[in-house]
Amino acid sequence: MKPVHNVSENQRWRKPTFGTVKINCDASTDSGSPMTGIAAIARDCNGKILDRTNALVRTTSVRVAEALALRPGSVLEKRWQWQSIIFESNNKELIYSVKNKVG
């Protein structure tokens, strides 16, 4: 399993090491809508965007939306068959859960 990192809200994005792709996953909700945006963006060690994807999902749960945001990141990984990947999210609980499931 690929490493998964938590990023606190006040922490700035850091470039991955040479040869590693970092995939940032996130969700955006609107309390007045049942639709939630999820997205993933892949960047190289220079910060260059390699690919990105987004989608709308029907959920009112922020926890579920953040978890669903990992899926598009996994799709990017499979599409490009990157060997060295770091998944990153700002949802600490989600990252803890994923690390414990695979570790």
Phi, psi and omega in degrees: 000145180283150177298145177233126183244149174260140176237122178288160185297333182264005180267138179276154178293138177242143178294145174285168177290165181304134178086359180249142176253132177255127179248112177268130181240139181204166178226153178226123183247158175231118185301340181268003185226145175279355181265142181229138176271135174236150183205158173219142179225132181252132179228152178268188183292349176261001182085003180289134177287122180267324179191163178204159179206155177209165181200163171253136177231155180263104174199148176252001181266121177297320180300315179294317181299316179296320178294318179296333180293340177289332183299311178300327176296320178294325178297317178298316180302314181293319181301315186263350180053045176293143183269323182244108187232145168235124172269140181225141179212156177266008179264099185300317180298317180298313181297318178300315180297315181295316179299320181287332179287324184261339185271000000 
